[in-house]
């Protein structure tokens, strides 16, 4: 029998090719967030660091439904909040938060934040995720709580505080606000958000039903080191990419 095919993280012949790849993944992320019901009016954003000018990032056009975003609609913003490429305005909160996260974490390529239902619910408790399922161990000792709320984030100083709370973790829960995830690829950042939102839902439902059983700390850490790696996050996104691009190929326009 021949060698079995297995997906591997892509390499690129040029920075322009890598830029296109990141923009396509970003557009797919918005379409997926729309399918999962993560929109709340005009709130929410996913960003991708630009590979050619790394002090700029791509983000969704303000006020365009996630379900309509195409890769050609994306705008590129510099760290002064100016749109340097594209025909739309930028969400002020997207700039204030994401510019500081990208500045503080050179390893971060993608970052995602929306006002998803269960993320907001857990955030309203000022709680963090506990190791009660295999999936949630991806965040074991790998997420933080930003334990403050000062209104809509429009000031980069508040963005700096959020970035500081995130630290070197893959996610942070913003109290009374929602979730923020990051990744070394756009793929992983989007996947971490999706699975984190589901983990919030499971925790809230389980605790409402009764006393939860925690995974042993050593086993939780061991499982994290298997399911919580960047490669695992990237790989988990690939079936979603395959489905959404077949269902909605116009996102690539």
Buried (B, 14 or more C-beta within 10 A) or exposed (E): EEEEEEEEEEEEEEEEEBBBBBBBBBBBBBBBBBBBEBBEEEBBBBBBBBBEBEEBBBBBBBEBEBEBBBBEBBBBBBBEEEBEEBEBEBBBBBBBBBBBBBBBBEEBBBBBBBBBBBBBBBBEBBBBBBBBBBBBBBBBEBBBBBEBEEEEBEBBEBBBBBBEBBEEBBBBBBBBBBBBBBBBBBBBBBBBBBBBBBBBBBBBEBBEEEEEEEBEEEBBBEBBBEBBBBEBBBBBBEEBBEEBBEEBEEBBE
